[in-house]
Each structure stands twice: as C-alpha cells, then as structure tokens.
Amino acid sequence: MLAVADDYGGVRIYRWPCARHPRVGASYVEVRGPHPRRVTSVRWSADDRTLYTLGGGDRLVAQWRVVRDD
C-alpha cells in the first residue's frame, strides 16, 4: 500500500502498485484522525501492519492499525 498525507489532516491509502498517478484518478481510501491540519510525515512499520503519521503543528505521532479487506 501507498500512504500519502495532505495539509488538511487527511491520509490517503492507495493499493500498490498504483496503476495510475494518484492525482489522475487512482482509487483510494481516505482516513482522518487526530491531526487538525498538516501531516508532515507518514511511515510504515517493518511488517506493514502499522502506519505512523506525524502532525506538523501539534507534533502528535499517531499509530494506525491496518485491517486488510481482501
């Protein structure tokens, strides 16, 4: 999976490999969490089961559990 953060506190998760460029129309799931605005960093854990996001203004580190819906 590919995770992309935005300046409004959202994180979009795409399937990998992404068949299209994310801005052109690839399907995604958007999640919103504790960050009120800009998310500055997104990282996957080594086993790809957890996603970590870092908020810019709040400096909050959020931990997301990945639940696959295969």
Secondary structure, DSSP 8 states (H G I E B T S, - for coil): -EEEE-TTSEEEEE-SS-SS-TTTT--EEEEE-S-SS-EEEEEE-TTSSEEEEEETTT--EEEEE-----
